[in-house]
Each structure stands twice: as structure tokens, then as C-alpha cells.
């Protein structure tokens, strides 16, 4: 048997809501498990949901209802490489609603989880052998909040 690895995200109380929301926002994502307490243990009543697992892009994220002891912060984010600007805009607009934009393609959703949304083309621009072109793309990205693929390509090409 292969060792299973999942990312564990600590939510105050809305883990199941977050998991369902992410499954509705990210193409191909789905909730794959919901866990209920079998007895009154810890902070949960018998039958109360304490975790929900959502599968996004092949990775599983356990959304745990852990209470106020720990809080999500920007040191952990989910990185989403979008196939085009339309997909980036669609996902961004859904995730940022009730949350807040940050910078350079980052946002925090209404549950406090940080996300990075980037166009798939950005990686090639930033790792190009032409260091000046890569630098222009990086500088353009640093001036953006939500990333604009056309503007990044324009900066890369120096147009």
C-alpha cells in the first residue's frame, strides 16, 4: 500500500462549507469524504461534522472544523495554474467574493484560505533564457493584483 498524503486545513467551523465551495469553484474538484463524530468527543457532538475532504487537481485537502485555536494564514496557499485568462477570471471572481484580493495573483477567500491564481503561460515567461524578458514579466506581475495574461505577455515581449 502506498502512503497517503493530504493537506490538512484548520477552519474555525466551516470546513464542510469550504470544501463544498471549493468543489463548486475549481473545475474537476469534488468533495470525496465527510466525517461525522461517532460520539461526543472533543468539541463535537455525536453526529456533528468535524471534517470534509475535497479533491482538487488530484490533491486532497482535509477541511477540519477545529475551532478558534489555530487560524489559516498566508504562509500556506493553494496554487492554481489556469489554462487561460477566462478560467483565471472565473475562479478569481468566485474565490474573492467575501474575501479580499492581495497582490501578484494572490487572494484570500471568505474562509481565510490564501490562493495564488496564475495563467499557465507565466511559468515559461519567468524561466525564459532571456533574463531581460523574464525580468519584465516579473516586474509586470509585481505591479498586478489579479494577473492579466495579455499584459504579462506584452511586458515579456517588450511591446
C-alpha positions in Angstrom: 0.0 0.0 0.0 1.2 3.5 -0.9 1.4 6.0 1.9 -1.4 8.5 1.5 -0.6 12.2 1.9 -3.2 15.0 2.2 -3.0 18.7 3.1 -4.8 19.4 6.4 -6.5 22.8 6.7 -7.8 24.1 10.0 -11.0 26.0 9.8 -12.9 27.6 12.8 -16.2 25.8 12.0 -16.9 25.9 8.2 -14.8 23.1 6.9 -17.6 21.4 5.1 -18.9 24.7 3.6 -15.4 25.5 2.4 -14.9 22.0 0.9 -18.3 22.3 -1.0 -17.5 25.8 -2.1 -14.0 24.8 -3.5 -15.6 21.9 -5.3 -18.1 24.3 -6.9 -15.4 26.8 -8.0 -12.4 24.7 -9.3 -13.1 22.7 -12.4 -13.0 19.0 -11.7 -12.9 19.3 -7.9 -15.2 17.3 -5.8 -15.9 16.5 -2.1 -14.8 12.9 -1.6 -15.5 12.4 2.1 -17.4 13.9 5.0 -16.6 12.8 8.6 -19.0 12.9 11.5 -18.2 12.3 15.1 -19.3 8.8 16.3 -19.7 10.0 19.8 -19.5 13.2 21.9 -15.7 13.7 21.8 -13.6 16.8 22.0 -15.6 19.8 20.8 -18.0 17.8 18.6 -21.4 16.4 19.5 -22.4 13.0 18.3 -23.1 13.0 14.5 -21.5 16.5 14.1 -19.3 17.0 11.0 -15.7 17.6 12.0 -14.0 17.3 8.6 -14.7 17.2 4.9 -12.2 16.3 2.2 -12.1 18.0 -1.2 -10.1 16.7 -4.1 -8.6 19.5 -6.2 -6.4 18.7 -9.2 -5.5 15.3 -7.8 -4.6 16.5 -4.3 -6.8 16.0 -1.3 -7.4 18.8 1.2 -8.9 17.9 4.6 -11.0 20.8 5.8 -11.1 20.4 9.5 -13.5 22.1 12.0 -11.0 22.8 14.7 -12.3 25.8 16.5 -10.6 29.1 17.2 -7.3 27.8 18.4 -5.5 28.0 15.1 -6.1 30.3 12.1 -5.2 30.0 8.5 -2.6 32.5 7.3 -0.8 33.4 4.1 2.2 31.1 4.8 0.1 28.4 3.1 -1.7 28.9 -0.1 -3.2 26.8 -2.9 -1.5 27.5 -6.2 -3.8 27.2 -9.2 -2.4 27.2 -12.7 -5.2 28.4 -15.0 -5.3 27.3 -18.7 -6.3 30.9 -19.8 -7.4 34.3 -18.7 -11.1 33.3 -18.8 -10.6 30.5 -16.4 -8.5 32.6 -14.1 -11.1 35.4 -14.1 -13.9 33.0 -13.4 -12.2 31.3 -10.5 -10.8 34.6 -9.1 -14.2 36.2 -9.1 -15.8 33.4 -7.2 -13.0 32.9 -4.7 -12.5 36.6 -3.9 -16.2 37.2 -3.2 -16.5 37.8 0.5 -12.7 37.6 0.8 -10.0 40.0 -0.3 -7.5 40.5 -3.1 -3.9 40.7 -2.0 -1.2 41.1 -4.7 0.6 39.3 -7.5 -2.2 36.9 -8.2 -2.9 36.1 -4.5 -6.2 36.4 -2.8 -7.8 35.3 0.5 -11.2 33.7 0.3 -14.1 34.2 2.7 -12.9 31.3 4.8 -9.4 32.8 5.3 -7.6 30.4 2.9 -5.0 32.0 0.6 -4.9 31.2 -3.1 -2.5 32.0 -6.0 -4.1 32.1 -9.4 -1.7 32.3 -12.4 -2.0 31.8 -16.1 -0.2 28.6 -17.3 2.0 30.8 -19.6 3.6 32.6 -16.7 6.0 29.8 -15.7 7.6 29.8 -19.1 7.9 33.5 -19.1 9.6 33.7 -15.7 12.0 30.8 -16.5 12.9 32.0 -20.0 16.6 32.1 -21.0 16.1 35.7 -22.0 16.7 37.2 -18.5 15.5 40.7 -19.5 12.2 39.4 -20.9 11.7 37.3 -17.7 12.5 40.3 -15.6 10.0 42.4 -17.5 7.3 39.8 -16.9 8.2 39.5 -13.2 8.1 43.3 -12.8 4.7 43.4 -14.5 3.4 40.7 -12.3 4.6 42.5 -9.2 2.5 45.5 -10.1 -0.7 43.5 -10.5 -3.3 42.3 -8.1 -5.2 39.8 -10.3 -2.9 38.7 -13.0 -3.5 39.8 -16.6 -2.1 37.3 -19.1 -2.2 39.6 -22.0 -0.3 42.4 -20.1 2.2 39.8 -18.9 2.9 38.6 -22.4 3.1 42.2 -23.6 5.7 43.0 -20.9 7.6 39.8 -21.7 7.7 40.7 -25.4 8.6 44.4 -24.6 5.7 45.7 -26.6 
